Amino acid sequence: MVIKEVVLERIPSQDSVLYINKSGISFSASFIKKEKLEAAEGVKFFVDDEDPYYLGFVFTSDSSGPNTLTLMPSGRSKGGSAGVTIKASELINK
């Protein structure tokens, strides 16, 4: 019998990551720390009329402004991760 390691096709990155799934959009803790965004409270999104695949975003220090989605801590424990998530159903449904 020969035991071999299973080679995975998709290996999750441990660096700056943006996750998009049915629950929302998440920015990894590495990304938030690397870009010094720990104080950010919201995010605004931008589209390009000429490129349907372009999606830009800007982090804001205030989440109460127009067209701004509030950043929420990722993970189950309070203060357990520097990653943040937004509920993106409104953005995705546009």
C-alpha positions in Angstrom: 0.0 0.0 0.0 1.2 3.5 -0.9 -0.2 6.5 0.9 -0.2 9.8 -1.1 -1.1 13.3 -0.2 -4.3 14.5 -1.8 -3.5 17.5 -4.2 -6.2 20.1 -3.9 -7.3 22.0 -7.0 -8.4 25.0 -4.9 -6.4 26.1 -2.0 -7.7 29.1 0.0 -5.4 32.0 0.0 -4.2 33.2 3.4 -3.4 36.7 2.1 -5.6 39.6 1.1 -8.8 38.1 0.0 -12.3 39.2 -1.1 -15.0 36.6 -0.8 -18.3 36.9 -2.6 -21.1 34.4 -1.7 -24.8 34.3 -1.0 -24.2 35.6 2.5 -22.5 38.8 1.4 -19.1 40.1 0.6 -16.2 39.6 3.0 -12.8 41.2 3.2 -10.1 39.2 4.9 -8.4 40.3 8.1 -5.1 40.4 6.2 -6.6 42.8 3.6 -8.1 45.1 6.3 -4.8 45.2 8.3 -2.5 45.5 5.2 -4.6 48.5 3.9 -5.0 50.0 7.4 -8.8 49.9 7.3 -9.5 48.9 10.9 -11.4 52.2 11.5 -13.5 52.0 8.3 -17.3 51.7 9.0 -18.8 51.5 5.5 -18.1 50.8 1.9 -19.4 52.4 -1.3 -19.4 50.5 -4.6 -18.9 51.9 -8.1 -19.7 50.4 -11.6 -18.5 51.3 -15.1 -21.1 52.0 -17.8 -18.7 50.7 -20.4 -17.4 47.6 -18.6 -20.1 45.3 -17.0 -17.4 43.3 -15.1 -15.9 46.3 -13.3 -16.8 46.7 -9.6 -14.9 49.3 -7.6 -15.2 50.1 -3.9 -14.1 52.8 -1.5 -14.1 52.4 2.3 -15.5 55.2 4.4 -15.2 56.2 8.0 -19.0 56.9 8.2 -21.6 54.3 7.3 -24.6 56.6 7.5 -24.0 58.3 4.1 -26.1 57.7 1.0 -25.3 54.5 -1.0 -23.0 53.2 1.8 -23.2 49.7 3.2 -22.2 49.1 6.8 -19.2 46.9 7.5 -19.8 44.2 10.2 -17.1 42.1 11.9 -16.6 38.6 10.4 -16.5 35.5 12.5 -18.5 34.2 15.4 -16.7 35.8 18.3 -16.6 39.6 19.0 -13.1 40.9 18.3 -12.0 37.5 17.1 -11.1 38.6 13.6 -10.2 41.9 11.8 -12.1 40.7 8.8 -15.3 42.4 7.8 -18.5 41.5 5.9 -21.3 43.4 4.3 -24.8 42.1 3.5 -24.7 42.6 -0.2 -28.2 41.6 -1.3 -29.1 45.1 -2.3 -25.9 45.4 -4.4 -26.2 42.0 -6.0 -29.9 42.6 -6.9 -29.0 45.7 -8.9 
